[in-house]
């Protein structure tokens, strides 16, 4: 998306037609450094598809700015370490009752 932002001139538009819903796609588009606004539309009755129009030179909406802030905060959060302890003397297959 950085390259798309780089080649668009002010007022230029990038249009994306996809089956990806906004909660998936806006994660990629909502970045202040791209300096564009995001508008999305959906079409279809039982099988939806989505149209995103990104306009260079416009501000992100407050909603999209909040999404960007939340995503950056989550990315900086420490990872949860999950450990697994293997028990050598456990016979799992014999404990299954069919």
C-alpha positions in Angstrom: 0.0 0.0 0.0 3.0 2.3 0.5 3.8 2.2 -3.2 0.2 3.0 -4.1 0.3 6.0 -1.8 3.6 7.1 -3.2 2.4 7.2 -6.9 -1.0 8.8 -6.2 -1.0 12.6 -6.6 -3.3 14.7 -4.4 -6.9 14.1 -5.3 -6.0 10.7 -6.9 -8.1 7.7 -6.0 -7.3 4.0 -5.5 -10.3 1.8 -5.9 -10.4 -1.8 -4.5 -13.2 -4.3 -5.1 -13.0 -7.3 -2.8 -15.0 -9.8 -0.8 -13.0 -8.7 2.3 -15.2 -7.1 4.9 -14.1 -3.7 6.4 -12.9 -5.2 9.7 -10.3 -7.1 7.7 -9.4 -4.6 4.9 -9.4 -1.4 6.9 -6.5 -2.7 9.0 -4.4 -2.4 5.8 -5.7 0.9 4.6 -6.0 3.0 7.8 -2.5 4.5 8.1 -1.9 8.2 8.7 1.3 8.1 6.7 -0.6 7.3 3.5 -2.4 10.6 3.8 -5.7 9.4 2.3 -9.3 9.1 3.3 -11.2 5.8 3.2 -14.8 5.3 2.0 -16.3 1.9 1.7 -19.5 0.6 0.2 -21.1 -2.8 0.0 -23.2 -4.5 -2.7 -25.1 -7.7 -3.0 -27.9 -9.4 -1.1 -26.8 -12.8 0.0 -23.2 -12.7 -1.3 -21.6 -9.3 -0.4 -18.7 -7.6 -2.0 -17.1 -4.4 -0.9 -15.8 -1.3 -2.8 -13.1 0.8 -1.1 -12.2 4.3 -2.4 -9.0 5.8 -1.0 -8.6 9.5 -1.9 -5.1 10.9 -1.6 -4.7 14.3 0.2 -7.7 13.8 2.6 -7.6 13.1 6.3 -8.6 9.8 7.8 -11.9 9.8 9.6 -11.8 9.9 13.4 -13.0 6.3 13.4 -10.2 5.2 11.1 -7.6 7.1 13.1 -8.8 5.4 16.3 -8.5 2.0 14.5 -4.9 2.9 13.5 -4.1 3.9 17.1 -5.6 0.7 18.5 -3.7 -1.5 16.0 -0.4 0.2 16.7 -1.0 -0.2 20.5 -1.7 -3.9 20.1 1.4 -4.4 18.0 3.5 -2.9 20.8 2.0 -5.1 23.5 4.2 -7.9 24.8 3.5 -11.4 23.4 2.0 -14.0 25.7 4.3 -17.0 26.0 2.6 -20.3 25.9 4.5 -23.3 27.2 3.8 -27.0 26.7 4.8 -29.7 29.1 5.0 -33.1 27.6 4.1 -36.0 29.9 5.9 -39.1 28.9 4.1 -41.7 30.9 0.6 -40.7 29.8 -1.2 -43.1 27.5 -3.8 -40.9 25.9 -5.1 -43.4 23.3 -5.9 -46.0 25.9 -7.9 -43.4 27.9 -10.3 -42.7 25.1 -13.7 -44.3 25.7 -15.6 -45.0 22.5 
